[in-house]
Amino acid sequence: MDSKDSVIESLVTDLEEAEVQHSRALSGHLQNVDRLLQLQRCRLRCMEEGYRAQLEELQEEFETERRSIVERHQRELRYLQDVAVAVEQNHAREEHEATLNFQSTRDEIKNKSLQEKQYTRLQLSGKLEGLWEQFHCAMQSYAEATERRKLSFEALKAKDEKSSREVEVQEKKLQKLQDAVLAAKARLAAHLRAGEEQNGRVREQKEAALGQLQQLKSEMSRARAKAHRSLAELTAQSGAALKALGKIVGKAERVLRLAELCRRMESEEEKVLPFYPSSLAEGERDDAERVLREAPTEPLARAVLDYVGLEGFWRRFNKAKLEEVAAGQQRAALTHSNRRLRALLRRYLDGLAANADALSEANALPDVSNGSRVPKACLQRSRDAPQPHDPPARRGAVGHAVGLRAEPQSREGP
């Protein structure tokens, strides 16, 4: 257990060192990845330009080559059709000639096979007579060999009788040996009784030893169960540590993916200068550095020191939040200005569509020479609008007014 505790402590120490090294390596890796992404984007733009140029050249070459291949294919197709017709004619002619040659050759081979058959029959009849003579010679030699084997059989029979007599003599000797074995067995029984007594004493000693062995086994089983419980606890703790590390790794991967997405949305200025300069005065910066150099006393302050490496991230995050708030304020200002301009433009269009009496009176529109963004040319066209006695021209002015009213609506922002 002491050795396992020491191993666990060393593993915890290694895990803490690995976490510190991982945080350092991660920060260095992110910086390297940012530089590599910038280089890769420049390289990708150059490669895309080269790819487009090569693609256009290849398309032109492909079209010219395709036209030439199609023309050559048409010529070769016509030539192959002519060749196919000629080949079919030659094949029909050669097939007719081959049929005639085959019939003549078949008749010749048939006649030749008949002659060879007769000649072979004569040769086989001569060989059969020679084999018959060899058979008679072999039969005579077999009879002679059998006579010699018969004589040898008689000799072996006499030898067998002699061996039977020797067996009887050996049986008598065997009977004597059996008597000697019985006497030896009697002596062996006496020795066995003495051995059983000795075995009884040994058995008692064995039972005592078995009792001690059972006691040792029980102690060993208890020690094994205790070790198993400790191992189970260690396994559970290790599983919990692995799950916690898996969650940390998943969170880190998510942070990396978000950083990659944010990197794609950065402007060129932000890629060159990712961190904005501090807005604090020199005295304020000195005070802040002095506070950071002091040893923290509160637990929360000591915990913050573990995340000093995220200082750049928090700066960029704060910058993004400030830009978001500024963009919202600018959006609100632009929306207010857009509404005001719509109201002015609507009043201006209503003035264009007014009748001659309204035009003869004092201008009811407000003075927007300073604050309005309506072009002066539009104001001049409103003064030069046609009179009611010219209906077509008036309808044209009304249509122009409707067109101007539709144009700002199409240009409205979100």
Number of C-alpha atoms within 10 A of each C-alpha: 10 7 8 12 11 11 12 14 12 12 12 12 12 12 12 12 12 12 13 13 11 13 15 12 12 14 13 11 13 14 12 12 13 15 13 12 15 16 11 12 11 12 11 12 11 11 12 12 11 11 12 11 11 12 12 11 11 12 11 12 11 12 11 11 12 12 11 11 12 11 12 11 12 11 11 12 12 11 11 12 11 11 12 12 11 11 12 11 12 11 12 11 11 11 12 11 11 11 11 10 11 12 10 10 11 11 10 11 10 10 10 11 11 11 10 10 10 10 11 11 10 10 10 10 10 10 10 11 10 10 11 10 10 11 10 10 11 10 10 10 10 10 10 10 10 11 10 10 10 10 10 11 11 11 10 10 11 10 11 12 11 10 11 11 10 11 12 11 10 11 11 10 11 12 11 10 11 11 11 11 12 11 10 11 12 11 11 12 11 10 11 13 11 11 11 11 11 11 14 11 10 12 12 11 11 13 11 11 12 12 11 12 12 11 12 12 12 12 12 12 12 12 12 12 12 13 13 12 12 14 14 12 12 15 12 12 12 13 12 12 12 12 12 12 13 12 12 12 12 12 12 13 12 12 12 14 12 12 15 15 11 10 15 11 11 12 11 10 8 13 15 11 10 15 13 11 8 9 8 10 9 10 9 11 13 12 12 12 11 10 11 12 9 8 10 14 8 8 8 9 12 12 11 10 12 10 10 11 12 12 10 13 14 12 16 16 12 12 14 12 12 12 12 12 12 12 12 12 12 12 13 12 11 13 15 12 12 15 12 13 17 16 12 18 18 16 14 20 20 15 19 22 20 13 14 13 10 12 17 8 8 8 10 11 11 10 9 10 10 6 8 14 11 14 9 11 8 14 13 10 12 19 11 9 19 18 13 13 9 9 11 11 14 18 14 13 18 18 13 15 20 15 12 15 17 11 11 15 10 8 8 11 9 5
